[in-house]
Structures are given as structure tokens and as C-alpha cells.
Amino acid sequence: MAELTVDLNAPTGVTGQPILWRLGKIFNVVTSIQRARVSEDCAYVQLHVEGSKQELDMALAYLRSLGVVSGSKPVSAPAGTVYPEDEIKQSNTIDIRLKTVFPTQGNTPILYRLGKDYHVVVNVRHAAFDEEEGGYVDITVAGDLIDVQRAITYLHTTGLSVNPKQRSVTNGGNL
């Protein structure tokens, strides 16, 4: 299995896309965050990526096409491009803060597992994390109610501190 470390710098407009989730879904590469500073305006993520040489090459080409790898320029997606998140019913969402209890927990590809094992879309919204000291990652998990609930149950088994931002999963409507 090949591996690489890549620095991603995403400007406004790209930060709202589930890029890390897509890497696992589209290219079947395993990702884990080594460092991250993510806000609404921009994102810096140092990402450890594992997969076959071909999978890594395709994932890196994809990241370059988004313009998030140093020295690359964004390329417009062809008309009619369908992203994997378009194929998942995202009727329920929940915002969750994941905090490490021990810094070594950052080496576990938890966000990758969510995307591969559960039929949900995972997007990083905010983060302040490094592998030496740990930190937090704010994510949004979206999908059918049962899938979102199963994903949250899995998160509770990881040993991370799991803090939902709301008391229940919501479809955005009034109660």
C-alpha cells in the first residue's frame, strides 16, 4: 500500500464541499488528518492518505483539479457532473464536535470510516487539530435518519468526546 502526505489549502467556496469524504467514496483512499485549521473562509489540512499507487494518483489529480494543492489552479467540473453526495438522500443533518481525549486518536481514520461504513455524507466545517496535541473537528453528518443515528452510535464507540450541537437529528423543518 502506498501513502503520501498532502497539504490542502482551500479558499472560500471550496470549504463547503465534502472533499475528504469524497476522497474515500470516489477513490477508495484512507485518509487521516494530521493538522487542520478550518473556518468558513479558508481551510488548511495536512492529510495522510493511503491506497494503491493508482488510487493515490487519481485522488491527487482530483485535489489539483479543485485547486487545493499548492501550485494548482481550479478546473471547472464538466457540465452534468454527479458527485457521490448527490446520490445520498440528505434529509437529516446533525452538527457534531469531535474532540480528542488523547492526541494519538488523531491517527485513526474515523471520518473515512464514517464515509465508507455508513450511508451518510460527512463534511468538515471547523477544525483546530494537530497530531501532537489533538484538538477538535466540527463535522456535519447528513443522510437518512437511521443512517445518521447509526453513524453517531459508531462515533460514541471511538473514545472521542462526541458533542452534538443540537439535541436531535433534524431535517431543517420546524418541530
N, C-alpha and C positions, 0 to 999 in steps of 0.2 A: 504494500500500500504506500503510495506517495503522499507527501504532505508539504505544505507551504504555509508561510505566514504572510498575510497581506494587510496593508494599511488602507483603510477606506476613508475617504473624505467626501461626505455627501452634502451638497448645498440644499437650500430650501427648495421644495418641490420634489426632491428625491427622498427626503427624510420620512415622508409619509407612506412610502412604499414598503411592503414586507420583504425586503431584499434578502435578509438572512434566511427567512423561511423559504423563499423561492430557491435558494441555493440547494437546500435539501430536497425539495419537491421536484425541481426540474433536473438537477444534475446529480442527485444522489450522493452529494459530498457531505461529510460530517463536519460540522462547524462548532467551534467553541470560542467564546470571546475572551481575549487576553487583557485588553484595555478598552474602555469605552467612555466617551463623553458625548452624550446625545441630548439635544434640545429641539425645540420647534424649528429653529433657524438653521442649524447645521449639525453634522454628526461626524465624529471621528471614532472609528472602531478598528482595533488591531485584532485580526481574526486568524485563528489557527484553522486550517482546512485540510481534511484528509480524504483521499479517494484514489481511484486509479489515475494514471497519468492523463488519460483521455478525459476523464471527468473533471480533473483539475484544470486542464487546458480550456475546456468548454466553459467552466464556471468563471475562470479568469477573463475569458473573452467577453462573457456576459457583463461582468463588472466593469470592464473597459468600455463597453457599449453604453453603459449608464453614465460614464464619466466620473466614477467614484474612485478610480485608481489613479495615482499620481501620473501626470503626463498624458492622460487620456481625455478625449472630448466626447461628450454625449452624442449618441446617434438616435434619431427618431425611430421608434418601432414601426415596422410596416403596418399599413392600414389593415385592420381586421385581426391584429394580434390578440390572441386569447391567453390570458395569464391564468395560472392554476387557481388563484383565488376567485376568479370569475366562475369557476365550476363548483364552488362550495357555497351552499346556502348560508349566509351570514346573518341570520335573523336575530341572533342573540349575541351580545358582547359583554365583556367584563374587563375592567382595568385592574391590573394586579401589580403590586410592588413585590419583587423578589429580592430578598436581602440575604447575603451570605452570613452564616454563623461562623464558619471557618474559611479563611481565604482559599484553601485548596478546593473548595466546592466549585470554584470558577472553572476548573479544568474539566468538569463534567458537561457534556453537550446536551444540557437539559432542553434548550429551545429547539434544537434539532430533533430530539425525541418527541416533543410535543407535535411538531410538524409531521413526523413520519408515522407515529403510532396512533394519533388521534386525528379525526377528520375536522380539524379546525385551522383557521388562519391565525398566525402569531405575528405581531408587529411590535418592534421596539419603539417606544415613544420617548423615553428619557432614560439616561443611564449615567452613572458615575461609578466606574468599576476599574480595578486593576488586579492582576493575579497575585500580587504580593500582599495587598491589604484587604481585598474583597471589595464590597460596596453593594450597590443596588442596581436593578434594571426594572424599569416600569414597562410592562407589556400590555397589549390588548389581545384578548383571545376571543375569536368570533367563530360562530358556527351554529349548528342546530343545538337546542337546549341540552339534550342528553350528551352530545359530544363535548360541549363546553364543560358540563359538570364532570364528566369522566377525566378531562384534561386537568381540571382543578384538583380532583382527587389525586391524580398522579403527582401533581406539584407538592401536595402535602406529604408525599412519601419520600421526597428528595432530601429532607433535612434542612432545606432552606426555610427562612422565615417568609411565609406567604401571607401578604396583607392585601385583600381585595379593597379597591377604592369605594365600592358600593356594597350594600348588604346582600344584593341578589343579582343574578344574571338578568339582563334586560334586553328587550328588542327596541328600546328607544321610545316606546309609546308611554302614554300615561297609565298609571295603575288604576 
